[in-house]
Amino acid sequence: MSPEISSGFPFDSNFVDVEGSELHYVDVGEGDPILFLHGNPTWSYLWRNIIPYLQPEARCIAPDLIGMGKSGKPDIAYTFEDHFEYIEAFIDELGLADITLVLHDWGSGLGFYYAQTHPDNVRAVAFMNAMVRPYSKERLPRRSRLMFGLLRTPVLGWVVISVANSFITQILPRATARALTDEELARYGEPFPTIASRKPVRTWPRELPISGKPARVHDKVSAYSEWLIKADIPKLWLYAQPGPPNQDEVAQYIESNFANTTMVDLGDGGHYLPEDHPHRIGEEIASWYTNL
């Protein structure tokens, strides 16, 4: 029988001032740092059942991206560059060195870009449901093209995300293979009680680099995509089916192009794998990490 997936958040909250706003983060364990970066619309709560597997081996640090989770909500645009500026400053503020990254969703974009631009400060990278290269409309299934097109539309996207709060009420629960509990959904919804508070959630889909747009994000993702191919640092890719769109193509791409990469098939799972397979993910990352 698989261990229970706990809905509790068993960690003390820590806060640090970054760029004039408070960033909330989990900080447990001792040793070299493992930095966990979440995506949209989640927060450090995503890692609650995974961190305990790494805590005996390392210092586990899981920040909430600016405007998300328990972090502050400054009046900024919440672009990729904004989020990266805060994460980069967070790493500097805590003096983190020789980092192992554990990445999901948009956390992968930020983490990969950090690794490419700070290669001497990154020891290894574990990732799941990650953006390993820019997207193209041709490679996306029709359903995904329609969904992203809707979410990126200024008026309709604003209504669907900010008014209807669809990322919390529809997208998140439908993108997990198991049914999230009411408590889990409530925890994910806590940071976004108002239309104004949902600005980061609304902005992320418009930042996706699809067929070259927006160009500034496309260029950054292209750059770290090339770096991922060339870099020989240890990589761990955890994946499941159906996962994100075109999972089989992504698997073939990673297997054919990425050096020094361990691939772990988790079986059935949706986009939010840390909710579907947290114990297996924790075990696999811990085993991989102890053998680096």
N, C-alpha and C positions, 0 to 999 in steps of 0.2 A: 504494500500500500504506500502511495506517495505521501510525503509529509504534507501537513496542512499548509495552505497558503494564508498567512496571517494578514489581517487587515490593519493591525496595529502599527504604530510608528514609534519604535522603542528607543528613539535617540533624543538626546538633549539638543536643543537648538543653539547654534552659535551665530553671531552676527559680526560682520566687519564692514567698516566704512570703505567704499570703493567709489571713486568719482563723485563723492557727495551723497551717495545713497547706500543704504544698508543691504548687503548681500547675506542671505541666510545660508547656512551650510551645516552638514553633518561632519563630525570629525572624531573618529574612534580608532583605536588601535595604535600601534607604534611601529616605527621602522620607515622604510622607503615609502613614498606616497603613491597611492592608487587614486586617481582622480576620475570620478564618475560624472558624466555629463548627459543630461536628459534632453528631450526634445519637446515637441508641441503635442498636446497642451499639458504635459506632465510636470513634475517637480521631483525633488529628491525622494519623495514618497515612493517613486517607481522602484528604487533600489532597496527597499526595506528588508526584503527577504533574501537578497543576494549579498549584501555587505557582511552579514555574520559569517559567511564562509571565508571571506578574505581578512576579516578583522584580526584573527590570530597571527596572520602572516605579515601584515603591513599596516601603515597608517591609511585609513580609508576616508576620503574626503569627497563629499557630494554636495556641491553648491546648487542653489536654485538660480536659474538664469534671471537676469534683471527683468522686473515686471512680472515674474512668474513665481509660483509657490509662495513662500513667506518673505521673499526679497522685496525691496522697495519698488515703487512704481513712479519713477521720475517722468517728466513730460519730455519724452524723446520719441524718435520715429520708430524705434525697435527694429531697425534693419539688421542684416547680418553683421555689418561692421560695428553697429552699436553693441550687440551682444558680445562680439569678439573683444572689443575694447574693454568691457567689464571683466570678462573671463581672464584675459591677459593680465589686467591689473590685479585681479584676485590672486592669481598665481604668484605674481611678484610680491604682493602684500604679505602672503603667507610664506614666502621664501621657499617655494616648492622646487625641488631639483630631482633629476633622475626619475621622471614621472612615468608610471604606467597608466595609460588611458583606457577607460572602459566607456564605450560610446553607444548611444542609441538615437535614431532619428536625427533631428537637427543638431543634437549633441555631437553627432559624427562629423558633420560639416565643420563645426567649430573646432573639434578636437583634431581632425585631420589637418585643418589649416594651421593650427598651432604647431602640430608636429612638423609640417613642412617648413614653417617659418622659424621654428626653434628646434631643429633636429638634434642639437647637442643636449637638450634638456628632456628628451623623451626616450625612455628605455624600451617600451613595447606598447602595442595597441591591440585591444580586444574590441570587437565591434559586432553589432547586430542590427538588422533592418537599417542599413547605413547608406548614405549617399556617396558611393565610391567614384562616381563620375557624373557629369551633367546628363540631364534627361533630354530625350527628343520626342516630339509628338509621334513620330513613326514607330518608336519602340514601345510606346505606352498603349495598353489596351483601350478600346473605345470608351469603356466605362470610366477609366481613370482620366482620360482626356476631357470627358464631359464634366467630371467632378472638379478637376483642377481648374478648368475653364470657368465654372460657376464660382468657385471660391476666390478666384483672382479678379472677378468682375467687381468694380468699385461699389456699385449700388447693391446688387444681389448678394455679393459676398459679405457686405456689411450687414445686411438683413439676416442672412443665414448664420453667420458666425456671431455677430455682436448682439443681435436682437434675439434670435432663436437659440443661441448658445449651443449650436449643433455639434461642436467638437466634443463637448462634455456629454450632451444628451444622446447623440446619435453616432458620431464617428468613432469615438473612443470605445464604447461598449460593443460596437459592431466589428471592430478591428482586433478583438481578442477571441481566441477559440473557446475560452471558458466564459461563463457569465460572471461579470463583476458583481460583487455584492453591493447593496445599497450604501453601506458604509464606505466602501472603496470609491464609488462614484461620488459620494458626498465629499470625500477628502479631495478628490481631483477637482471638484467644483468650487471648493472653498476660496481659492485665490481669485475667482472671477465672478463676484456677485452682481456686478453692474455692467452696463454697456461699455462705460469708459474703461473699466478694468480689463476688458477683453481685447484691448488694442494689440498686445503682443501676439495673441492667438490669431487675430485677424491679419496681422502683417506677415506672419511666416509663410502662408501659401503664396503670397505675391513675391516672395524672395526665391522661390524654387527656380533653378536655372533650367528652363524648358526651351529647347530649340534656340538657345543663345540669348534669351531674355529672362531676367535683366542681365545686361552684358557684364556689369561689374561683378555679380555673383558667379556668373558663368566663367569668367576669367579666373576667379579664385579657385573654384571647384576644379577647373581644368588643370590648373597648376598643381594642386595637391594630388589630383588623380595621376598625373605623370610621376610625381614623387612617390606615390604608393607603389607604382610599378618598379621603380628603380631602387627604392630603399630596402635594405636587407634586414631591418630591425624585425624582431619576432612579431608576428601578427596572428590573431585568433579570430576566426569568423564563425559565428554561431547563427544558424539559419533554420527555418522551418517552412513547411508548405501549408497553405498557399503563401503565407508571408506577404510581402509587398508585391506590386505588379512585376511580372516577368522574372520570377525568382530563378527559374531554370537558366535563363540567359545570364543573369547576374552570377550564378554559380559557375557557369562555364567561363565567364569573363575573369572572375577572380582566380579560378584554378589555372587558367592559361597564362595569366599575366603577373600575378603577385608572387614574389619570392618569399621564402621562409614563412609560409602561411599554413597554419593548422585549421582544418575545416571540420566543424562539428554539426551533424544533422540532428536536430532536436525532434524531428517527427512532425506532428501536426501543430500548427501554431499560426497566429495572426501577426499583425504588425507590431503589437505591443508585447513582444516576447517575454520581457521581464515579469509580466503578469501571467503569462501562460506557463512558463517553465522556470520559475525563479530558482528552485533548488537544483535542478540539473545545470542551469547556467552558473550558479555559484560553485558547484562542484567542479565543473569543467574549467572555469577561470582559475580556481584555486590550484588545481592540478597543473595546469599550464604555467601558472605564475611561479610555483615552487620549483619548476624545472628550467626557468629562464637562465 
